[in-house]
Amino acid sequence: MSKKTNIFWFRRDLRLDDNLGFYEALRGEHQVLPIFIFDTEILNKLPKNDARVAFIHQTLQSMRQILQDEHDSSIAIFKGKPETIFKQLIKDYEIETVYTNHDYEPYATERDHKIKSLLETNSIKLNTYKDQVIFEKNEVVKKDGNPYLVYTPYMRTWKKKFQTIDLEIYDTNSHLDNLITHSRLPNLSLSDIGFENPNQKILPYVLTPTLIQNYEATRNFPSKDATSHLGPHLRFGTVSIRKTIKKAIAEQNEIFWQELIWREFFMQILWHFPHTIDNAFKPKYDRIDWRNNEDEFKKWCEGKTGYPLVDAGMRQLNETGFMHNRVRMLVGSFLCKHLLIDWRLGEAYFAEKLHDYEMASNVGNWQWVAGCGVDAAPYFRIFNPTTQIQKFDKNLEYIKKWVPDFQELTYPAPIVEHKIARERCLETYKSALN
C-alpha cells in the first residue's frame, strides 16, 4: 500500500458531472478510487432480465470508458453485500475517507448505518452529501417543525425557500485528474452479475424547450407520448436534478417544475414516515376488508379486465416498462376500488415492472389512489373507466395501439359492472372507516 486513498461510492448518482459527493471526493488531498457495488440484497429480489439492472450496467460501462480514455482511470465494480465488499477494500487500500451521496429509503439508511459503523471501527471517515434532491428531510417543514402532509402548502414553501438559495452546478469534470491512475480496475459483465439482456430498453429522456413549454397542454393525453421520460434518469441519477430544475425554470413552466416538486414531497413523506411502505398513512384504512381475488388480480396484471383504457395501461406497462401517468391513476383506482384489491399488491407489481420505480413516489401514489395516504383522493372519488376514455383518449388512439382486440369477440367482458363495483366499494370503505 503506497499511499492513502479516498473512495467515492456511486449509487443513485450514475454520472460524472455535477455530482456533489464525487466533486467533494475529488477536491480532497488523496487520490480517489470510484466504486459501484451490485448489492445482492437488492438483486436477489429482481427478475433476471430486469431492464433496470442492464441500464445501470450499461451506464457504468460508458462511465468507465470515459475515465479510461481520458483520465487513465476507471470504476471498480463489485457484486455482493456492501459490508463484505468494504471489509475487503479496507484490507486492500489505506483508506482515509469514503464519500457518497445520501439515499433516503429505509433499506438504504439501514445499510449506510452499518457501513458507517464498520468504517468508524477502522478509523475511516464517511462523508455523505445531498445530491438527488434540492431539499431533503427537514428542510421544507411547517413553522412548527412538523412535516407538510398536503402537497400545495409544501410546494409553496419549497418555492419560497428555493428563492433564497444559490443553486450551484458542480464542475466535477475539472477535478477528474485526482482519480486513482489505474484503468484496469475490477469489472463485471451482465452475466457475471447473474442477469441477462432484457427485452425492454430504458428510453432516453427528452428535455427540449418545446416539450417543457407544451407540457401542461399535452401531459394528460396518453396517445401523445408528450412526457419527458425523466423518471428512470432521476431515479438512477444519470441526470442531475439541479440542471433539470434550472432548465424547467428557464422555460418558465410552473406545471413541469411542480411535477419535480411532487417527487421531493413524496421523498420527505417516506423519510418522515418510513412505516408507510407497508402500512396506510391513515391507520384506519388498514381495517379495509380487501377482497384480494387472485383471479381478478391476475386479469388486472395481464390487461384483461374488459375495460379498454385500464387494459391499455397494463399492457403498455408489461411490454415497455412504462405507463403514462394519467393512466397510472386510473389502473390504480380500478384495482383498489373496483376490485377491492389491496393497494400493496398493486404497488409491488409496479415496483417489479416500472423502469422509473421510485419507492417514495410509488408508495405515495398508490396510497393516494386508495385514499389512505397523505393528501389522498377521498375514498368516494372513484374514476369511471369508461368516461375517462372520453376525457383522455377520445379518438381511441392509445387504446387501439395497446388493445387492438378491444372490438373483437375474443376481448373479455368487463370483469365487474361499474355501478355495482362503485356501490360495493363505498359500502366496504364506509364500514371500515366508521
N, C-alpha and C positions, 0 to 999 in steps of 0.2 A: 504493500500500500504506500504509494509515493506521496500523495497529498490529500488534504481534506476535500470532501466533495459535498455539494448540496444536491438534493433530489427534488425534481418537480414531478408531482404525480398527476397526470392527466386523468380526468374522469368525465364530467359532463361539460367539457370545455375544449372540444377537439378542433382547435385552430391555433395557428402560430401567432397571429396578430391580435392586438387589443385583448389580451388575456392577462388579467391583473396579477394573478398568482405567479404565472410564468414570468411576467415582467419583473416582479419583485425578486424572484429567484435569480434571474439573470443579472440584476443590479447588485447582487451580493458579491462578497470578495472571493468566493470559491467557485471552481468550475461546476457546471450544472449537468447532472445526469437526468434526462427526461425518461419517465417510465409510464407504462399503462398496464393495468392488471385486468385480465378477463376473469372476473370473480365467479368462481364455481357455485357459490351460494345463489347467484342470480341465474347463471347459465343453465343449471340443472333443472330449472323450472320451465325452460323455454322449448318450443318445438325445434327440431334440428335444422329446419330450413328457414329459421326466423330471419326476415329481411333486415331487421334492425341490427342484428349481430354482424351480418355481412356488410352493412353500411358502416358500422364502427370500424370493422377490419379494413375495409377499402379506404376509409378516410385516414386511418393510421398509416397505411402503406404510402398514400400520397404525401403525408406529412414527413414520413421517413425519407422519401425520395428527395424532397426539397432540402432537408437538412444534410443528407449525404452529398448531394450535388453541389450545394452552395456553401456548406459550413464544415464539411468533413466530420459530421456528427450523425446522430440518429436518435431513435427512441427505442428503449429496451422494452420488449413486450413479453409479458408473463401470463401464465394461467394458473389459478389456484386460489386458496384463501389468502386475502391480503396480509393477515398476520404471519402466515407461513412465509410468504414472499419477502416481507420486511425482515424477518429473522435471518433469512439468507443474505439479503442486501447488507445488513449490519455486519455480517461476517466478511463479506467481500469488499466493502468500502469503508473508509474512515469518514463517516457521515457527520457533518456539523448540524445541518438543518434540513428538514423536509418541508417543502412548500406545496400547498394545494389550495383549491377553491372550495368554498362552503357547499355542502349538499344538505338539504333540509328534510329529506324523507326519513321516517323513523328508522328503517334499517340502516340507512347511511349514517345517521347520527350515532347509532349504537356501534357500528363498525369503526367510525372515526374515534370514538371514545376509547375503544380497545387499542387502536394503533397509537393513540396519544400516550396511553399508559405504557405500552411496550417501548416507545421511543424514550419516554422520560426515565424508565428503568435503565436505559443505556446512555443517559445524559445527552440525548439528542432533542433538539427543539422541533416543535411542529408549528408552522405559521400558516394560517388559513385566511382566505380573503373572500370578499363579496364580489361575485363576478356574473352570476346568471340572472340577476335581477337588478333593478335600480334601487328599490327599497326592500328591506328584509325584516323578518322577525318583529321587533317592537318599534320599527322606525316610523310606521304610519299607524298611530293609535288615537283614540279619543283623548280629550283633555284630561280625563281622569285616569288615563293609562291603560284602560281596557281596550281589547281589540274591537274593531268595527265588525259587525255581523251583517251589515247591509252594504251592498256594493256602492250605491250612489254617494253617500257621505264619505266612504273610503276613497272613492275616485276623486272627489272634490279636494279632500285633504292631501291626497297624493299629488295632485296638480299644483296645489299651493306650495307644498314642500319642494316640488321639482323646480319651481321658480327661484328658490333660494340656493340651489346648488350649481356648481360649475361642472357640467358633465364632461369629464376628461376622457379622451381616447388615448389608450396606452400604446406607445410605439414600440412594441415588443421587438419588431424586426431589427431595430438599430442596435440591439444588445445580444444578438444571436452568436456573436463571436465568443461569448463567455460559456458556450456549451462544451461539454467534455469532447475531446478530439478522439473519436472512435466511431468509425462509420459501420462497424460490423457488430453492433450490439445485438443481443438475442432477439430473434423474430419468430413468429408462429404463422403457419398457413391457416386458412379457414378450417381445413380438415384436422390440423393439429389441435384446434380448439374443440373439435368434435361436432362441427357444423358443416352443412353442405350449401352449395349455391341455391339461393331461393328462386321461386318462380316470379316473385314480385320485386320491383325496384322502388327505392325511395326517390320521389321526384325532386328535382332541384327547386329551390324557392324562386318566386317571382316578386321583385320589389321595385317595379318600374313606377315612375310618376303617374302614368296612366292608370295602372291597377289601383294605386292608393287613392287617386282623385275620384275614380269611379266606384270605389269600394261600397259606399253607402247605397248607391243606386242598384248595384248588381249582386250584393253578397247573399241575398235571400233566395236566389233562383239557382237550384242545383244544376240545371242543364247548362248554365253559362260557364262553369268552371272558372269563376272570377275571384277565387280566393288565392292567397299568396303561397300556400303550401309551406309556410314558415314553421309549422308546428314541430316536425321532427328535428329541424335545424336548430331551433331554440332548445329543444329537449336535449340534444347531444352537444350543443354549443359549437356547431360548425359555423354559426353566425353570431356576431356579438349583439347583445341586447342594447348596448349603448349606441352602436351605429344604427341599429334598426329604429330606435326611438328618434334619433336625430333625423333620420330620413322621413319618418312619419310627420315630425314637426315641420320639417322644411316644406312638405307638401300641404301643410295646414289642414290635415284631415282628422278632425276630432274623433270620428267613429272608429277609424283604424287604430288610432292612438289608444282609445278606450278599450279596445279588444286586448291590447297588450297589458293594460292595467288590470283587466279581469284575471289574467294569468297570475299576477302578483297578489291579487285579492285572495284567490284560492290557495296560493302557496303560504300566505301568512295564516290563513284559517287552519290549514293542515299542521303548521308549526305550533300554533297555539292549542289545537285540539287534535292531537295525533290519534285519539281513540276513534275518530270518525272514519278511519279506514274500515273498521268492522262494525261500528255502531252508528245508529242515526244520531245526528247532532241534537235533534229534539227527541229525548229518550222515549216519550210516549208512543212514538211511531214504531218502536221496536215491538209494540204489542200487536201490530197488524197481523192478522191471520192469513198469511200468504197461501195461495193455492199450490203454487210450485208444481204444476202439472208437467211432468217430464216430456211427454209427447208434444205438448204445446210449446215448450221451451225449445225443443229440437226444431220445430217448424219455424219458429221465430228466427233461430240461428241460421237456418238454411234459406230464409227468404221465401217461405211457403205458407204465409198466413192468409192469403186470399185478399189482402189489401195491397194494391199495386205500389203505392208510394213507400209503405213500410218495407215491402219485399225488395223494391229497387235499392233502398238504402243498405239493406243487409247483404244483398248480392254484390253491390259495389264494394262493401267492406271486405267480404270474403275473397273477392277476386283481386282487389288492388291494395288493401291495407289502408284505405282512406274512405271516409264518408263525409259528405257535405254537412256542415254544422246545423243547418236548418232541419235536415232530415234526421240528424242525431237526436234532436229534441223529440221528434215525432216517434221514432222507433223506441226510444227510452220510455216515453209516456205510455206507449202502446203496451210494452212489456209489463210495466208496473200497474197500470190502471185498467187496461182492457183484459189482460190475462191474470192480473194479481200474482205476478211472479216477482219475487224478492229482487230489489234493485242490485243487491250484491252479486247475484248471478249474472246480470247484465254487465255490471262493472267488470267482473272477472273476464267475461267474454271479450269485451272491448280491450281490456289490458293485454290479452293474448294477440288480438288481431290488428289493433291500430298502430300504424307506424309512428304516429305522433303521441302515443300514450304517455301521459304525464300524470303521475298518481294524484297530485293535488287537484288538477282540473277534472280528471275522470271521476274521482270520488265526489268532488263538489257538484259537478253537473248531474251525476246520477242521483245524488240526494236532492238536487233541485227538482228534477222531473218527478221524483217520488213524493215530493212535498215535505221531506223530513230534514232538509239541510238548512244552512243559513240562507236568508234572503230567498227562500224557495217559492216556487209556484204554489198557490193554495191548493189543497188536496182536491177541491171540487173543480179545478181547472183541468178539463180532460179534452185533449185535442181530438177533433173528429178527423180520422184518417182519410175520409172521402172529401170533405170540404177543403182540407189542406191542399188537395190537388188543384182545385180551382184557384187558390191563392198563389201557389208557388210553382205549379207545373201545368198551367192551363192548357198548353199545346201538347202535353204528354211527351215532350222530348226526352226528359230524364227517364220516365217510365219505359218508353219504347226502347231506350238504349239498354237498360238493365233487366227489364222484364218483357222481352219480346213476345212471350207466350201469354200475355195478360188477357188477350181476347180469344184465346184458343179454348177448346173444350177441355183440354188437359189441365188448364190453370185451376188451382184449387178454389173451392167455395170459401167465403170468409170463415175464418176459424171460430168467430163469435160475432153475434149481431151487435152493432154499435150501441143501440139504445139499452139492450139487456146488460151489456158489459158496463155501461155507464152507471146504471142503477145499482148493479151488484157492487161496483167499486165504492160508490158513495155510502152504501149500507155498511160495507166492510170497514171502511175508514172511520165512519161515524162510531160504530160500536167499539172500535179500538181506542178512539181518542176521547170518548165521553166517560 
